[in-house]
Amino acid sequence: MSLDKGLVHVYTGNGKGKTTAALGLGLRATGAHLKVYMIQFMKGRRYSEVDAIEHIPNFTIVQFGRDEFVSKQQPEQVDIDLAKKGFEHAKEIIQSKKYDMVILDEINVAMDYKLISSEDVQKLIKEKPEKVELILTGRYAPAEIIQQADLVSEILEIKHPYQKGLKSRKGIDW
């Protein structure tokens, strides 16, 4: 099975759940026998979703980042290089037409941190094959990306356990 027409989704906002929404969409797609490829930008930590996806047929996940926070004001060269490498990989995967859905996790943050240019992502969206569903996640989605997308969801934080000093929990937050 393949899609007749692939759309562009953006999941953004300061609330929790953008990556989780994209993962859920990917899981649903694999249930319909679609092939999914997820590229995580700015992530190098062994998150629980990486372990889970290894057991799901037709769902691939790769990371282009380190297990450290990136400085927005002064990103290290290694972070810039990893983001650019991930973006080049994303272009190859999308243009290969081997996958029905491609998820670019945290690419909005990578653009906000100036690791990847918004212009390059706009071009990627414009040139994507018609049948590829493209998902972009992360806070700070640029207005021009929102304008280009077919579906945009802003996830709003109203309340979060971090506000009470609770630490992130494996299997729930990562």
Secondary structure, DSSP 8 states (H G I E B T S, - for coil): ---SS--EEEEESSSS-HHHHHHHHHHHHHHTT--EEEEEET--S--HHHHHHTTSTTEEEEEES-SS---SSS--HHHHHHHHHHHHHHHHHHHHT--SEEEEETHHHHHHTTSS-HHHHHHHHHHS-TT-EEEEESS---HHHHHH-SEEEE---S--GGGGT----TTTT-
